Amino acid sequence: MALFQFSEDHKSFSAGEEIFAEGQPGDVMYVVKEGEVDLMVHGKLVDTVGPGGVLGEMALIDHRPRSAAAVARTDCRLVPINETRFQFLVQQTPFFSLEVMRILVHRLRKMDETLPLT
């Protein structure tokens, strides 16, 4: 998301470093500023998120434990977004809301493709 490309507020992670674990409580989502992050469900790679992508958004929306683990594929810088900032962005920046919804839909469709046909 271009909205965060000039953000000075970021956390750095080294390649291979766990950002969060599956099942962990989540109170922050991240926007990838630089690098790539792998999303794993039950140890299986389900997506790789690059610059402008988001991860961890589901925990802010439904307040349930993390449904996936996130591991830095490369050295990366991530912009953290807590619930207060998330709600502000949803209210004040319609584009942000649409982008989060598009990402959720993309991941859902990708998961649907992996389901066996009956």
N, C-alpha and C positions, 0 to 999 in steps of 0.2 A: 504494500500500500504506500503510495507516494506521500500520503499524509504524514508518515513517520520518517521519511528519508533524511531529514535534517535534525531529528531528535537527538539531543545530547544525553538523554536519559537512557542508558542501556546497560545490559549485563553481558559480560564476555564468558564464553565457554570454549574449552579446548576440544579438539576432535576426540571422540570417544567418551566424552563426559556426559553423564546422565543429567538431564535438565529437570525431569520429574519422572516418577515411577507410576506404572499402572496401579490403580487402587488407592493411591495417595489422595488425601483431600487437596482440593485446588482452590486457591484464592487469587490467582493471577493467570492471565493469558499472555502470550508474547507475539510480537510482530518481528519477523526476521528482517534485520537491517542488513546484515552481511552473513554469508555462509549458507550452510544447508543443515537441516535437522531431519533425522529419520523418526517416523512415528511407528511404533511397534505395538501390536495387539497379540497377547499370548505368545510373545517371542517372534511373531511373524511381521515382516516389513509390510506396512499397508500404504505408506505414502512418504515422500520426501518433500520437505517444504523449503523453498528457496527465498531469496530476497523479496519482500513485499507480502509474503504469505503469513498466515497466522496459525498458532497452535495453542491448545489449552482452553479454547473458547467455551467448550461445552460445560466445563466446571463452573464458569461464571453464569451461564444461562440456567442450568438446572440444579446447581449446588450439590451434585453427587460426586463421588470419588472419580478420579481420573480414569477414563476408559482406555487409555493407551499410555505407553511410556514414550518419552521423547529423549533422544540421544543425539548429541552433536555429531553429524557426519564429518564436518570440517570445523576448523576454528570458526566461531561465529559470534556475532553481536546481536542481541535480542532486546527489543524494547518491551519492558514489562508494563502491563495494563491491569491495574487492580479493579475491583468492582466499582468503586466510585468513579474512576476515570472512564471505565467502560460505559456506565450509565450516562455520564456526561456526553461521551462521543455518540452514543445512540440517539440521545435527545437533540444534540446540536449539529450533528453531521450525518444527514441521511445517507450519503455515499458510504460511510463507514458501515452502517447497518446492512446496506445492500451487499457490500463486499463480504461481510461475515456470512450472510445468508447464502451467497453464491458459493463460498468455500464449503459450507456445510452440505449444500446440495451436491456439489462435485464429489465430496467424499462419500456421501450416501450412495450416489449412482455408481461410484467405483466399487463400493462394497457389494451393491446389488449384482454387479457383473461377476462377482466371484461365487455367487450362490448357484448351486446346481439346479438345472432345469428339471421340473417334474412333469 
